[in-house]
Amino acid sequence: MAILTSLEDMVRAVAGSIMNAQHMVEKAQLANIATFFDDAHRPTTIDVELPAIHSTAPADARHLYRVPVLSLVPHGSLVIGEAEVDLDVELGPFEPQDRTNVHEGIMDQLGRAAPAEQKAGLLVNPASGGLAAKQGNAAHIKLKLVAVDKSEGLARLLNDVVVTQGPVAMTVPARRNTHVDTPSPAPEPAPDAGPADDQPGA
């Protein structure tokens, strides 16, 4: 028995599958960006020591330079740039369908220009018809992933994160003391106190 479905539903199903695939790609990209933040939602950073080259910096001084990891790697986005569907179906009869989700207020104002209350629906049988019947309902779907520019939101996030990049502290190595201090002589013990003069019988 032939299984008939409307061509509109079949196209919607194919388009919905492609949209769901794109949604999964986008969620994977968001999950990748989330790895550059810690549990407190702060950017993961690494600290490196760089020589302080400022004219007023002491000799051998170094800057503790804090770098967000998010700013060190490229962030391209992948989208489904092209989807090609090659599908053979058997054409079936027309079936009138009621229009749904119609704004009645606008429809009343359109007058004769308003569309008919019913629309023609073309039924198809994806299980048969030409090449599909011979090859077991063969459907050829081709997806191309292409690189595109990063979104405006990601660009602003990267810009704000990069602003936090920079030196956070300066370290100066302690100088070695080459002067040998001679130990001070130990203080002599105080002499024992004699008998007090105010003792009785003195």
DACORGI-V822496 format. One record per backbone hydrogen bond with DSSP energy under -1.0 kcal/mol. CO is the residue of the C=O (numbers start at 1). NH is the residue of the N-H. Records with the same first field share a line. If there is no record, write none. Layout:
# DACORGI-V822496
CO=NH ; NH
This chain:
# DACORGI-V822496
5=124
6=10
7=11
8=12
9=13
10=14
11=15
12=16
13=17
14=18
15=19
16=20
17=21
18=22
19=23
20=24
21=25
22=26
23=27
24=28
25=29
26=30
27=31
28=32
29=33
30=34
33=36
34=37
36=44
38=41
42=38
44=69
46=67
48=65
50=63
54=57
58=61
61=52
62=171
63=50
64=168
65=48
66=166
67=46
68=71
69=72
77=148
79=81 ; 146
82=144
84=142
86=140
90=125
93=123
95=121
97=119
103=107
104=108
106=110
110=113
111=114
117=99
119=97
121=95
122=7
123=92
124=5
125=90 ; 128
129=132
130=134
131=135
132=137
140=86
142=84
144=81
146=79
148=77
151=155
152=156
153=157
154=158
155=159
156=160
157=161
158=162
159=163
162=165
166=66
169=64
171=62
199=202
